[in-house]
């Protein structure tokens, strides 16, 4: 009976290893052909850290968002609303700092104004 138990435990261990490998491969894999012609699949590594490209898109999106609001509301109304944020809570003051007008926002808003109005 001990031999059958050892064989069964070894079989379970192999099944668990196969399941773990399939779970890792489900997130993406790359295939490589070895010298002897065997095709080996390896899981793709996760990207570590932050993406510079994602950060650039986030900043550009923020400028575009500000410019759309500025083009839609106009300069005077936009400035009044940012001033109202400055007198609010800490979170609103942080929002006012981010939403304040700058040269980039003004230039983008000038290009967007004919399309928004």
N, C-alpha and C positions, 0 to 999 in steps of 0.2 A: 503494500500500500504506500509506503514512503516514496518509492520510485514514481508511482502514478501522481502523488501529491507534488513532488518536485517538478515533474513534467508539466503539470497543470499550472503551477506557479510561474514557471518559465514561459509558458504560453501566454498567460495573463500579462506578464511583463513585456513581452513582445507586442501584444495588442495595445498596451498603454503607450509604448514608444511610437507605434504607427499612428495612433490617434493624436499624440502631441505633434508629430511631424506634419500630419495633414492639417492641423489647426494653424500651425505656423505658415504653411504653404498657402492657406486660404487668403492671407493678406498680401499675396503677390509673391512671385518666384522668378528666378532666372534659370534657364537651362544651359548646361555646358556639356559638350561631348569630350570625354576623356580620351587618352591615347589609345586605349583598347576598344573604343567605339561605344562605350557605355554612356548613356545619357543620364546625367545627374542633375536633379532639381534641388536648388538651394533657395531658402526663403530670402526675400529682399530685406535689407537692413532698413530700420526706421531712420528717418532723418533726425538728427540731434540738433538741439538749439533752436534758433529762430530763423525765419526766412527773411532775407533782406528784401526780396521781391515783394513779399506780403506786406512788409512795413512800408515800402514805397507806395503800393496800391492803397494802403490805408490812409496815408498822408494825402495822396492825390484825391482820394474819395472825400476826405474832409474838406479840402479846398473847393472841390466841385460842389459839395453840399452847401457850403457857405455862400458860394457864388450864385447858386440857384436861388437861395433865399434872398440874397441881396438884389438880384435882378428882378425878382418877383415883387418884393416889398418896396424897393426904392431906398435910397440912402438915408433919408431922414427917419422914416419909420423903423428901418433896421437899427439905426443908432439909438433910437428911443427904447427899443426892446432890449438891446444889449445893456443899456444903462439901467433898465429895470432889473435885469439879472444881477448887475453889480451890487445892488442893495439887498440881495436875498441871502440865503443860507450859504454855507461854505461850498456846497456842491454847485449852487447856482453861480457863485462867484467864479468858480473854476470853469464853468460853462461859458461865462462872459469873457473870461480870458482867452479861451479857445476860439470863441465866435467873434472876437473883435476884428474890425476891418484891417486888412493889410494890402500891400500892393498887388500881390498875386491874386487875391480874391477880387480886387477891383478890376483888374485886367480881364479875368475870366468872366466876370459879371457883365462887362461891356460887350463881350462877344455873345453872351447868352441872352441879353436883354431883348433883341428882336424876336427870338424864338419863344420867350416866356410870355411876353405881353400880348 
